[in-house]
Amino acid sequence: MYFLPMTIQLIFEALSSPVRRKILAYIAHHELNAGEIASRFDMSKPSISQHLQLLEHANLVRSEKRGKYVYYRQVPNTLASTLTGFVQEICPVGRPLRHESAALARKAKGTPRMKRAKGLA
């Protein structure tokens, strides 16, 4: 019997949860701190923390402690992030969350969508 390498198993386990897929959609384009992520769910903060730990253990997200907050961002340019992005774009639940993440990223950069569309930014 052939077994998948442990990292592949961790990735599939991480992606099997709708909550974790939503978290990935929320941080697809813009980092959020743990509290900001938790505020988007009707779950306890410890439960969200467990989901974030599993995503980090699967190497799908990275965390960075800044002051009293821990910020999470999706690990870019991996096969898993590419596949996750594709699935989220065609998923009726994930797509709006990714668009919200992109809007937050644009707002953080201070680059309005119209400037970019006109090639001014």
Contacts in CASP RR format, 6 or more apart in sequence:
PFRMAT RR
TARGET T0000
AUTHOR 0000-0000-0000
METHOD contacts of the structure
MODEL  1
MYFLPMTIQLIFEALSSPVRRKILAYIAHHELNAGEIASRFDMSKPSISQ
HLQLLEHANLVRSEKRGKYVYYRQVPNTLASTLTGFVQEICPVGRPLRHE
SAALARKAKGTPRMKRAKGLA
3 9 0 8 1.000
4 12 0 8 1.000
7 58 0 8 1.000
7 59 0 8 1.000
10 54 0 8 1.000
10 57 0 8 1.000
10 58 0 8 1.000
10 59 0 8 1.000
11 58 0 8 1.000
11 59 0 8 1.000
11 60 0 8 1.000
11 80 0 8 1.000
13 54 0 8 1.000
13 58 0 8 1.000
14 20 0 8 1.000
14 54 0 8 1.000
14 55 0 8 1.000
14 57 0 8 1.000
14 58 0 8 1.000
14 60 0 8 1.000
15 21 0 8 1.000
15 60 0 8 1.000
15 80 0 8 1.000
15 84 0 8 1.000
17 51 0 8 1.000
17 54 0 8 1.000
18 93 0 8 1.000
19 41 0 8 1.000
19 43 0 8 1.000
19 48 0 8 1.000
19 51 0 8 1.000
20 51 0 8 1.000
20 54 0 8 1.000
20 55 0 8 1.000
21 84 0 8 1.000
21 87 0 8 1.000
21 88 0 8 1.000
21 91 0 8 1.000
21 94 0 8 1.000
22 40 0 8 1.000
22 41 0 8 1.000
22 93 0 8 1.000
22 94 0 8 1.000
22 97 0 8 1.000
23 37 0 8 1.000
23 48 0 8 1.000
23 51 0 8 1.000
23 52 0 8 1.000
23 55 0 8 1.000
23 61 0 8 1.000
23 72 0 8 1.000
24 55 0 8 1.000
24 60 0 8 1.000
24 61 0 8 1.000
24 74 0 8 1.000
24 84 0 8 1.000
24 85 0 8 1.000
24 88 0 8 1.000
25 88 0 8 1.000
25 93 0 8 1.000
25 94 0 8 1.000
25 97 0 8 1.000
25 98 0 8 1.000
25 101 0 8 1.000
26 32 0 8 1.000
26 37 0 8 1.000
26 40 0 8 1.000
26 97 0 8 1.000
26 100 0 8 1.000
26 101 0 8 1.000
27 37 0 8 1.000
27 61 0 8 1.000
27 72 0 8 1.000
27 73 0 8 1.000
27 74 0 8 1.000
27 101 0 8 1.000
28 74 0 8 1.000
28 85 0 8 1.000
28 88 0 8 1.000
28 97 0 8 1.000
28 98 0 8 1.000
28 101 0 8 1.000
28 102 0 8 1.000
29 98 0 8 1.000
29 101 0 8 1.000
29 102 0 8 1.000
29 104 0 8 1.000
29 105 0 8 1.000
30 73 0 8 1.000
30 101 0 8 1.000
30 102 0 8 1.000
30 104 0 8 1.000
30 105 0 8 1.000
30 108 0 8 1.000
31 64 0 8 1.000
31 71 0 8 1.000
31 72 0 8 1.000
31 73 0 8 1.000
32 71 0 8 1.000
32 72 0 8 1.000
32 104 0 8 1.000
33 69 0 8 1.000
33 70 0 8 1.000
33 71 0 8 1.000
33 72 0 8 1.000
34 45 0 8 1.000
34 48 0 8 1.000
34 49 0 8 1.000
34 52 0 8 1.000
34 69 0 8 1.000
34 70 0 8 1.000
34 71 0 8 1.000
34 72 0 8 1.000
35 45 0 8 1.000
35 48 0 8 1.000
35 69 0 8 1.000
37 48 0 8 1.000
37 52 0 8 1.000
37 72 0 8 1.000
38 45 0 8 1.000
38 48 0 8 1.000
41 48 0 8 1.000
52 61 0 8 1.000
52 63 0 8 1.000
52 72 0 8 1.000
55 61 0 8 1.000
55 72 0 8 1.000
56 62 0 8 1.000
56 63 0 8 1.000
56 72 0 8 1.000
58 80 0 8 1.000
59 75 0 8 1.000
59 78 0 8 1.000
59 80 0 8 1.000
60 74 0 8 1.000
60 75 0 8 1.000
60 78 0 8 1.000
60 80 0 8 1.000
60 81 0 8 1.000
60 84 0 8 1.000
61 72 0 8 1.000
61 73 0 8 1.000
61 74 0 8 1.000
61 75 0 8 1.000
62 72 0 8 1.000
62 73 0 8 1.000
62 75 0 8 1.000
63 70 0 8 1.000
63 71 0 8 1.000
63 72 0 8 1.000
64 70 0 8 1.000
64 71 0 8 1.000
64 73 0 8 1.000
65 71 0 8 1.000
74 81 0 8 1.000
74 84 0 8 1.000
75 81 0 8 1.000
85 98 0 8 1.000
88 94 0 8 1.000
88 95 0 8 1.000
88 97 0 8 1.000
88 98 0 8 1.000
89 95 0 8 1.000
89 98 0 8 1.000
106 112 0 8 1.000
106 113 0 8 1.000
106 116 0 8 1.000
111 121 0 8 1.000
112 121 0 8 1.000
115 121 0 8 1.000
END
